[in-house]
Every structure is written in structure tokens, then in C-alpha cells.
């Protein structure tokens, strides 16, 4: 089936990069579990030489991801962090800098602080989400502006279009240029397409909603133009870090139901958040789909729906969070997110442990914070599970927030 940019999201998700096999007619293309390709003579091949450089199974996945994000090309990697690493390796050199929003995945912070800084890169963080806050940090050395939206784990939203315009205008006044990258993992291309809002690069941990079944690790970079992809594609091949063919097959298979899953995740999360907001025992409920959220209006403009992530603060700090998470039966206490099954995560101990305590607390990542990845189970069962787990938490509130 030929690719038509005007086709609907689910049509592209099911068909792009997944044409029937021309040899056998197999509706689902075979998985190319090969490391190398036989050539008729040196340099005479059928477009594939070695599977680190390219593989038909990976190519199909990359074509699909590019179509879904509205980009020119995509490049896939063995993890989301490898995707992030490749962007930085490809676009920055020693002495240059990154501007980033402070609330981010702990693994990205660890990469910026403990891997890239020793290479001679500087990272400037802002805890303000206004375009002006980003722009004022841009200087002659800035080559990359990085943000997540919604953020992990505080679920703040950032105005992609306004921030992108502000930082690029600032760079132009300084006589330089930069790349604007958005981590779209929490939203997925179903709910938000940053390239259409002015981003140059989109990154995903495909481990999460893209794969959707908690059975693979992967990452992806999608660029608005082929020219922007050139240095990333070079590093993808030169440094490696690519996914195996079977992981690519699993990612691509997951994409086919992405729109259906995101609708169910969002619907369930909205119900869970509404229930949580009515529980006096909880100290805080964070969900962009609640009108109490500071970025609620932006969410209604920028996202198709608020997504499947809900963060709550339970009383009793770490002990309260531990009691709550040890009592859930449907929600599994586990790292990661975005699978069909519901998960609960303790950011301060698990995903954000690499961020220093003082810095975590500044961001709101307190000991009582629990991040919920709301799955696609029956929502009544999810709420009943959270209700009985909350009942196990001591009522006394602490000052930790």
C-alpha cells in the first residue's frame, strides 16, 4: 500500500512500512533476522549491506514512525537513552551547551550531568515553563533546546510552539542556530505531534506507549527534514546502538493498536484522576485533564487528550508511599510506563533516584509522590484497587510535599 500523507492516523499506523511480502504474499512482512546481505559483486547489492547500517524490518518501523509524527525520517535505537545520546553526540561539541526544562526523566538528567558534562558540554536548566525563561538561557554556545511535555513525573505541560519560536528568535538575534527537540514519550504521536508545532526533532522511548506491551526496550528519533537527520543517521551507523530486528517487529506490531490503546489509557486515566481528586486522604493529585492543573488550558489546546499518566502524593512520605504501593493488586509496582497493564512507580527511589535529594524536592518529587501509569483494564477494577490500597495508608499527613 502506497503512503499518502492525507490518510488517517490509524490507517498509516497499520499500513506504512508494512506492505505484504512480494515473494510470498504474506500480509505481515517477515522478520529479517540477518546480520549481513549477499552481494552480486562488491558494492552491488539491493540496498542492504549490514544490519547495523540498515535492516528491512527496522526500515519499515522507521518509515511508520516518521509518517505518524509527520517527519521526513526516523531512526531507531536500542533504548530511549541511546536515542538521546545520539542526538547530543551528533549535534554538539565540547564547549557548547544545552538548554533544558528542569523536570525531566531521571535517566536524561543523569546523562546530561554525568556523561555529557565531563565531555565539556554545559547544561542550563529552567524551572519556569514560559518561553521567555527558555530564551534568556540561550547564548552563542547553545546548540540544543530540550524539553519533555508532559513532563516526567510532575506532568507539567510546555507550550511547544511558543517556546520553539522564542528560542529560535533568540538564536537568530545572536547570529547562531540551534535544534529544538521534544521528548514526546508521555503523549505519543496520537495525542501530540511536536514537529507540526515547530520542533525540529522528536524523541521517544519506544519501550513505552509505542511498543505498548512491556516486552521490549527501544528508542526513536524523528526529524522534520532529511537534512536534520543526516548527522543523526551518520552517528546511528558509526556508533551503533541499534535495535535488533525482532524488537523492531514487536515495536511495529504495537504501533498498529496505538490509537486504540491511547484512547483507552486516556479515558481510564481521566476516571482515575477524577476519583483521586475526591479523596481527602491524598495530599495532591496531578493530571492535566483536571481543571485544577496549572496547564489545563494548554492541554486542551496542544493535546488531543491528557494521556494515561497520573501522579499523586500520598500521606506519610516514603512509608506511606511504600504502604500504598505494596498494597495494590492490579497496579504492579514496577519501573517504566505505557504498557497495557497498570503500573505504579516511586520516582524518588526508582526512575529519579539519580537526581540529588534537594533538587528532587525543588521539583516536587517528594517521598510521598507515586506515579501511576494507568493501563487499559476495566476502570472499575483499577479504582477499586487504588481505593483498597489507599485504605492501607495511615491517615496522618506529614509535612513532606
Number of C-alpha atoms within 10 A of each C-alpha: 10 9 14 11 11 7 11 10 17 17 13 24 24 18 17 24 24 22 16 15 12 9 7 9 10 11 11 12 19 14 16 15 13 12 14 14 14 12 13 9 7 7 9 11 12 10 12 16 17 14 21 18 16 17 23 20 23 27 18 19 27 23 21 25 29 21 24 23 25 19 24 17 23 27 23 29 26 22 21 25 19 21 27 23 18 22 23 19 16 17 16 19 15 13 12 17 25 23 24 22 20 21 28 24 18 20 16 16 19 15 15 21 16 12 13 21 15 11 12 13 20 19 19 15 16 15 13 13 17 14 18 14 17 24 20 13 19 23 19 16 20 24 21 23 26 21 23 26 24 26 21 21 29 22 23 21 22 23 18 24 16 14 24 23 17 20 28 20 15 21 20 13 12 13 10 15 18 21 19 24 27 24 24 23 27 26 26 25 26 22 19 22 23 30 23 14 16 19 22 21 25 26 26 29 29 29 26 25 28 31 29 25 17 15 12 18 19 26 27 29 31 31 25 22 16 14 11 17 22 14 15 23 21 14 17 24 15 11 12 15 20 24 20 21 21 15 20 29 20 19 26 27 19 19 25 21 16 23 18 13 23 27 18 21 28 24 19 24 26 24 17 22 24 15 14 23 19 10 13 9 18 18 18 17 23 22 29 28 22 18 10 12 16 14 19 17 14 13 24 13 10 19 20 16 21 27 30 29 31 26 24 22 24 30 27 22 18 19 15 24 23 18 18 25 24 15 20 21 15 18 24 17 19 15 14 16 26 32 22 21 18 22 23 24 24 26 25 23 12 13 19 22 16 19 21 10 15 11 12 20 15 13 15 17 25 20 25 28 28 25 24 25 28 31 28 23 16 10 19 11 13 22 18 14 16 20 16 14 18 24 13 15 21 15 15 9 15 13 7 17 19
